[in-house]
Every structure is written in C-alpha cells, then in structure tokens.
Amino acid sequence: MNSLAWLPLFLLVNFLHQPTTLVGADLIQETCQKTRYPALCVKTLKSNPRSSTADVKGLVHIMLEANLANSKRTSATVSKLLKESGDKALKKCLDVCAEVYDNAANDDFPTAIQSLEKNDLGTAKIHVSNAFDAPGNCRDTFSEVPGAQAPPDLTKLDDYFEQLSITALIMLNNLG
C-alpha cells in the first residue's frame, strides 16, 4: 500500500492526541471568568505582556504583582493625604489607613508572592486575605471617629483595592 495513504490517518491520530491546554487570551478569559470581577481581571492580566505565555500559576503571580503595585500606590496616596490634612479626626483615621496599606504593600503581598513561588498556597492565601481586609479596616475607622469623613479619592482607592485583592484571592483559591 502506498505510504501516502496512511498520511490522513496519521495526521488525524496526532491531532486527536494533542494536549488541549489553553494558552494566552483563552486561558486569561477562562481564569478570569471564575472571579467576581472578570473584566477587571482580564484588563489587569492583559496589561502585562507575560500573561500571553503564562500558565494559571503565572497568571496568579501577575495578579499578585499588580496587587503589590496597587498597594504601594494606595499607601503613597494615603501618606500624602495624611501629610496634607490639618483635621485631627481625619488624621486619626488616615493613620490607621496608612498602617493597613503599608502592611499590605510591605508585608502581605510580598510574602504572598514569595509563598506562591514556593508553592505554599496556604500562606499565600492568608497574606492576600489579610491584605483584602485593609480597605474595610480603613473604612471602618471613619465610622468610628466622630466627625471624620473619608475623602472621595480614598473611597475610590479602597473600592479598587478590594476588587483587585479579592480577584487575586479567588484566583489563588482556584489554583488549589
């Protein structure tokens, strides 16, 4: 029998045995659909060029890095608001906010990233969960101090921080 006659069968068998792993945009879409804020997740991951070749663990790593960068920006903004404020009640609240965001930026997210790299998902989840509490702790302070009102810019930062960190936590939970 002619060897070319076997070619279609050979190609079909090889095609059927190819791994069905998702890559790039498909993996990002599939991963992000499992989160509470899929559009934010997709936008955040696609903003990093490494995401196009990352596996799921790599996508989680990229999301944690985005959270770290965001926590540093938020911490810097809170510090700036604190320096600019002359209101005692506001300063008292911003002190708490500065502390919780500083912890997220300098402890929780760096430790979560290191733990993910060591495949210590439990520790990574604990630290992301701790960081996730930062906006709530910041907001709660304003309701506990009479006469204090959260600046609108801080409220927006709190909301974004919360959405980004819960996205990372859900991604970590889905990882294992």
Phi, psi and chi 1 to 4 in degrees:
 res  aa     phi    psi   chi1   chi2   chi3   chi4
   1 MET       -  144.7 -171.9  170.2 -168.3      -
   2 ASN   -63.4  135.2 -174.6  -19.5      -      -
   3 SER   -67.5  -23.0   62.3      -      -      -
   4 LEU   -71.9  -22.0  -72.9  177.3      -      -
   5 ALA   -65.9  -28.5      -      -      -      -
   6 TRP   -81.5  -14.4  -68.9   99.5      -      -
   7 LEU   -57.2  -49.4 -175.9   60.2      -      -
   8 PRO   -60.3  -40.0  -22.5   31.1      -      -
   9 LEU   -65.9  -42.5 -179.8   61.6      -      -
  10 PHE   -60.2  -46.7  175.1   76.9      -      -
  11 LEU   -63.5  -40.8  -68.2  173.8      -      -
  12 LEU   -63.3  -46.1  178.1   65.1      -      -
  13 VAL   -63.3  -43.7  168.2      -      -      -
  14 ASN   -64.3  -40.2  -83.2  -29.4      -      -
  15 PHE   -62.7  -43.1  176.0   77.0      -      -
  16 LEU   -69.1  -22.3  -67.1  174.8      -      -
  17 HIS   -96.3    5.6  -78.1   85.8      -      -
  18 GLN   -70.8  142.2  -68.6  -63.3  -44.1      -
  19 PRO   -64.7  145.9   15.5  -21.8      -      -
  20 THR  -104.3   37.8   56.7      -      -      -
  21 THR   -75.7  146.5   57.0      -      -      -
  22 LEU   -88.1  148.5  -62.4  171.9      -      -
  23 VAL  -134.9  158.2  -67.3      -      -      -
  24 GLY    57.1 -129.0      -      -      -      -
  25 ALA   -61.0  -36.9      -      -      -      -
  26 ASP   -63.1  -42.9  -69.8  -21.4      -      -
  27 LEU   -67.5  -39.1 -175.9   58.6      -      -
  28 ILE   -61.7  -47.7  -68.8  170.1      -      -
  29 GLN   -59.9  -48.1  -71.2  -68.0  -25.8      -
  30 GLU   -62.9  -42.8 -179.4 -180.0  -61.5      -
  31 THR   -65.5  -44.9  -58.0      -      -      -
  32 CYS   -72.2  -27.3  -69.7      -      -      -
  33 GLN   -64.7  -18.7  -74.1  -53.6  -47.4      -
  34 LYS   -88.4    1.9  -61.7  173.3 -174.8  172.0
  35 THR  -102.9  170.6   68.4      -      -      -
  36 ARG   -75.9  -27.5 -169.1  175.9  -62.9  167.9
  37 TYR  -125.5   73.0  -59.0  100.4      -      -
  38 PRO   -60.8  -38.1    6.7  -12.5      -      -
  39 ALA   -65.5  -42.7      -      -      -      -
  40 LEU   -63.4  -41.7  173.4   65.1      -      -
  41 CYS   -60.7  -50.7  177.2      -      -      -
  42 VAL   -61.0  -47.4  168.4      -      -      -
  43 LYS   -60.0  -44.1 -179.0 -179.8  175.7 -174.2
  44 THR   -65.1  -47.2  -57.7      -      -      -
  45 LEU   -67.8  -42.2  -67.8  175.4      -      -
  46 LYS   -68.3  -19.1  -76.6 -171.4  173.7 -177.7
  47 SER   -73.2  -11.2   71.6      -      -      -
  48 ASN  -108.1  119.1 -173.6  -46.6      -      -
  49 PRO   -61.2  -24.3    7.7  -12.7      -      -
  50 ARG   -67.5  -19.1  -67.1  178.6  -44.4  172.5
  51 SER   -65.3  -26.0   67.2      -      -      -
  52 SER   -68.2  -20.3   64.3      -      -      -
  53 THR  -117.9    5.2   57.7      -      -      -
  54 ALA   -82.5  149.8      -      -      -      -
  55 ASP   -86.0 -175.5   59.5    5.5      -      -
  56 VAL   -61.6  -43.4  175.7      -      -      -
  57 LYS   -60.9  -39.7 -178.5  179.9  175.6 -175.0
  58 GLY   -63.0  -38.2      -      -      -      -
  59 LEU   -65.6  -39.8  -65.8  177.1      -      -
  60 VAL   -62.9  -42.1  173.9      -      -      -
  61 HIS   -59.9  -45.5 -164.7  -79.5      -      -
  62 ILE   -61.9  -40.8  -68.7  166.2      -      -
  63 MET   -65.1  -39.6 -176.3   59.4   70.1      -
  64 LEU   -65.0  -39.3  -70.6  173.9      -      -
  65 GLU   -62.8  -39.4  -70.1  171.5  -14.8      -
  66 ALA   -64.2  -39.1      -      -      -      -
  67 ASN   -65.5  -40.5  -87.5  -88.5      -      -
  68 LEU   -61.1  -47.4  174.4   60.0      -      -
  69 ALA   -61.9  -41.8      -      -      -      -
  70 ASN   -66.0  -39.1 -177.4   57.5      -      -
  71 SER   -66.6  -35.0   63.9      -      -      -
  72 LYS   -67.3  -41.9  -72.5 -179.4  178.6 -176.1
  73 ARG   -63.7  -43.2  -78.9 -170.4  -56.5  -87.5
  74 THR   -65.3  -43.5  -55.8      -      -      -
  75 SER   -60.5  -43.1 -177.3      -      -      -
  76 ALA   -64.0  -40.0      -      -      -      -
  77 THR   -65.8  -42.9  -59.5      -      -      -
  78 VAL   -63.5  -42.1  170.3      -      -      -
  79 SER   -61.2  -40.1  -66.6      -      -      -
  80 LYS   -64.8  -45.4 -178.0 -179.9  177.9 -140.1
  81 LEU   -60.6  -38.5  -70.4  169.5      -      -
  82 LEU   -64.2  -44.0 -172.5   56.7      -      -
  83 LYS   -66.3  -35.0  -72.9  176.7 -173.3  171.9
  84 GLU   -82.6  -16.6  -66.1  171.8   -8.5      -
  85 SER   -82.1  138.5  176.0      -      -      -
  86 GLY  -109.7   -3.7      -      -      -      -
  87 ASP   -86.2  124.2 -178.0  -80.9      -      -
  88 LYS   -61.8  -44.6  -87.7 -173.1  169.3 -175.8
  89 ALA   -63.9  -43.1      -      -      -      -
  90 LEU   -64.1  -42.7 -179.7   57.7      -      -
  91 LYS   -61.0  -39.1  -82.4 -170.9  176.8 -125.2
  92 LYS   -61.2  -43.9 -174.6  174.5 -178.5  177.8
  93 CYS   -68.2  -44.7  -63.9      -      -      -
  94 LEU   -65.2  -29.0  -70.7  173.0      -      -
  95 ASP   -59.1  -44.8  -85.4  -27.5      -      -
  96 VAL   -65.2  -45.4  170.7      -      -      -
  97 CYS   -60.2  -43.1  -64.1      -      -      -
  98 ALA   -60.5  -41.2      -      -      -      -
  99 GLU   -65.3  -46.9 -178.7 -178.8  -15.8      -
 100 VAL   -69.2  -36.9  -63.3      -      -      -
 101 TYR   -73.8  -33.1  -77.6  119.0      -      -
 102 ASP   -63.9  -41.9 -176.0   65.5      -      -
 103 ASN   -60.8  -42.1  -73.2  -18.7      -      -
 104 ALA   -63.8  -42.5      -      -      -      -
 105 ALA   -75.1  -34.2      -      -      -      -
 106 ASN  -108.2   -8.2  -65.8  -52.3      -      -
 107 ASP  -130.0  -62.1 -179.8   32.3      -      -
 108 ASP   -61.7  -54.5  -68.9  -41.0      -      -
 109 PHE   -70.7  -40.6  -75.9  118.2      -      -
 110 PRO   -60.0  -40.7  -26.6   35.4      -      -
 111 THR   -67.6  -38.3  -57.8      -      -      -
 112 ALA   -62.5  -41.8      -      -      -      -
 113 ILE   -64.6  -46.6  -69.4  168.7      -      -
 114 GLN   -61.7  -40.7  -68.8  168.8   -7.1      -
 115 SER   -66.1  -40.7  -61.7      -      -      -
 116 LEU   -60.4  -43.8  176.2   66.4      -      -
 117 GLU   -61.4  -28.6  -69.9  168.3   -7.1      -
 118 LYS   -93.7    6.8  -64.6  175.4 -174.3  173.7
 119 ASN    61.7   26.2  -68.9  -43.0      -      -
 120 ASP   -96.0   76.4 -176.8   -2.0      -      -
 121 LEU   -65.8  -33.7  -61.9 -178.1      -      -
 122 GLY   -59.7  -47.4      -      -      -      -
 123 THR   -66.7  -40.1  -58.8      -      -      -
 124 ALA   -59.6  -44.4      -      -      -      -
 125 LYS   -63.9  -41.0  -70.0  174.6 -169.2  177.9
 126 ILE   -59.9  -45.1  -71.7  168.4      -      -
 127 HIS   -71.9  -36.4  -77.1  -83.6      -      -
 128 VAL   -68.3  -37.6  174.0      -      -      -
 129 SER   -63.1  -41.7 -177.6      -      -      -
 130 ASN   -60.4  -45.3  -71.8  -16.7      -      -
 131 ALA   -64.0  -38.7      -      -      -      -
 132 PHE   -57.2  -30.1  171.5   72.8      -      -
 133 ASP   -73.4  -16.4  -70.5  -21.8      -      -
 134 ALA   -55.2  -50.8      -      -      -      -
 135 PRO   -62.1  -40.1  -19.1   29.0      -      -
 136 GLY   -64.1  -41.9      -      -      -      -
 137 ASN   -64.8  -39.1  -68.1  -22.9      -      -
 138 CYS   -63.8  -48.8 -179.9      -      -      -
 139 ARG   -61.1  -43.7  -92.1 -166.7  -62.8  -90.7
 140 ASP   -58.3  -35.2  -70.5  -10.9      -      -
 141 THR   -60.3  -38.1  -56.3      -      -      -
 142 PHE   -68.3  -28.9  -74.6   94.9      -      -
 143 SER   -81.5  -17.0   63.1      -      -      -
 144 GLU   -93.1  -18.4  -64.6  166.5   -0.3      -
 145 VAL  -104.3  114.4  175.6      -      -      -
 146 PRO   -57.9  133.7  -18.6   28.6      -      -
 147 GLY    83.5   -3.7      -      -      -      -
 148 ALA   -90.7  137.0      -      -      -      -
 149 GLN  -133.0  131.4 -160.7  166.3   27.9      -
 150 ALA   -67.7  132.5      -      -      -      -
 151 PRO   -62.4  142.0  -18.0   28.0      -      -
 152 PRO   -55.6  -38.2  -22.4   29.8      -      -
 153 ASP   -61.9  -37.1  -71.5  -12.6      -      -
 154 LEU   -69.2  -38.4 -178.5   57.6      -      -
 155 THR   -61.0  -42.5  -57.8      -      -      -
 156 LYS   -64.2  -42.7  -71.3  177.2 -170.8  172.3
 157 LEU   -63.7  -41.7  -71.7  172.2      -      -
 158 ASP   -58.4  -47.0  -76.5  -16.8      -      -
 159 ASP   -62.4  -46.2  -68.4  -15.3      -      -
 160 TYR   -64.6  -43.5 -178.6   71.6      -      -
 161 PHE   -58.4  -44.9 -172.5   99.2      -      -
 162 GLU   -62.7  -45.0 -157.4  166.5   65.2      -
 163 GLN   -64.4  -42.1  -68.4  170.4    8.5      -
 164 LEU   -69.4  -40.4 -159.9   59.6      -      -
 165 SER   -73.2  -34.6   59.0      -      -      -
 166 ILE   -69.0  -31.2 -166.7   63.8      -      -
 167 THR   -63.0  -45.5  -60.1      -      -      -
 168 ALA   -63.3  -41.1      -      -      -      -
 169 LEU   -65.2  -42.2 -173.3   57.1      -      -
 170 ILE   -64.7  -41.4  -69.8  169.0      -      -
 171 MET   -61.9  -41.4  -70.7  174.0   72.2      -
 172 LEU   -62.9  -44.0  -92.4  169.6      -      -
 173 ASN   -61.6  -37.4  -76.7  -26.8      -      -
 174 ASN   -72.0  -22.9  -70.1  -21.5      -      -
 175 LEU   -71.8  -31.0 -164.5   55.1      -      -
 176 GLY   154.0      -      -      -      -      -
